[in-house]
Amino acid sequence: MQMSGKPLKFYKTLILVVWFFPGFFYVGSAQSPVINILSNTTPAEGYIFLASLHFNNAHPNDLLILDKNGTIVVDKVFPGTFDSNYADFKPQTRNRFSFFNPKTKCFYLLDRFLNISDSIVAGNGFSTDSHELLITNDEHYFLIASETRTINMSLLVAGGKVNASVKGTVVQELDSARNVLFEWKSLDYLPVTDCKGQNLTALSIDYIHTNSLFLDSDSTLIMSNRHLNELTKINRKTGVIIWRMGKNANANQFTFVNDSLGFSYQHHARLLPNGNLTLFDNGNFRANGIKYSRACEYKMDEATKTATLVWYYRNTPDNISRAMGSVQRLANGNTLIDWGVSYPNVTEVDANNTKVFEMSFQPSTTMYSYRAVKVEMQLDVFTGISQNGMSGDRSLAIYPNPNRGEFTLRIGSSEPAQVAIYNMLGELVSSKEMRTEESFYDLPKGIYTVVVTGAEFHFQKKMVVY
């Protein structure tokens, strides 16, 4: 065993067939990604959430929900102007979902019908990072942002630029009103010279590249810092560093047992209920020159700062993922692995490391996913899906949504109705009377509530202008 979404341009969501079943929905799409099932025996129950990344730009990017056998049950796409390489699509609290759009540099919350209901960005003017959004039960948001400082690197390394732009991490906690409650800046705590595998004599340096957060307790969090080959635990009340862990890191404080390799350029560090830690070891840097990626589990003794490798999974044949990836231990003991930028894309193994499911996008050389998450849950049924991608009651449609300030409202009635559009502050920004269909122009960026009221009906929907 090895331890081991003027003339109005319509857009289509490419939906051709809709079947209804109790407790879930199925959306079939003629242009959905082609998924090859490479292995399928006894996968765990649950739906797999992932976002397909199409690096050749020949296909719109998708938010996908697959059943346990790899069949696409939901394929959510957006208008071409909104389309981008989405990341971190996953379920959240309160029957919601979230994903990141790098084009708008924004996380979006989706309601149970996968309509955009809200957006989240970093506070204090920092640029929001794509890698992580955690939402707590008390509606606090933890995310990663970035800042760039000009640093005289010639004082730190031979040949360093005197005016180097160094990109660092900002970790923030926001409350439900988007107030910043906690803010931690890596450049205040972690030396730039701890960076591994990046050119410190370059004019632009991404020295840390934080790619995951995990809330360890009410007062601590663990972050994965890719370009340090390190996991860093901090006090999220004071910002103090508690420990730094990484056999291949400059400032490692841990003794590694049963692991002569250590991890490098790792992703998705998570603690299990038993206190063990899992991560995806990309393995970009192997001392022996043999490059491969693996999923790892360590038994953690924080008192003695000892990390014992108790399980790992190395695929057959070996594969190397230069970026992205995730590891998730499932309730039945199986492990779901997303291989990031590699082939295959997703593998599930049981407790004995027997492969029970494996899938790959086609073509495998241009389509990948950042993470995969499997959740055993009940999906709400779509009560209707129209060509413009709206779900639920078809008596009111907004298309496109999201949009760039030009959109059309359509209601299933020829009776007069009053339209009122409110911004996030509750201020009325537009109003008019309409019948059946009406177009609107030049609305500024933001999230709006559209209210349509007639003699015998009242509709209300969220709309995003980007």
Helices and strands as residue ranges (DSSP letters): E 15-21, E 24-29, E 34-40, E 47-54, E 62-66, E 72-76, E 87-92, E 96-101, E 106-110, E 116-120, E 127-135, E 141-151, G 153-155, E 164-174, E 180-185, G 186-188, G 192-194, E 204-206, E 210-215, E 220-225, G 226-228, E 230-235, E 241-245, E 255-257, E 267-271, E 277-281, E 294-301, E 306-313, E 326-329, E 335-338, E 346-349, E 355-362, E 367-375, E 396-399, E 407-411, E 417-422, E 428-434, E 437-440, E 446-454, E 458-465
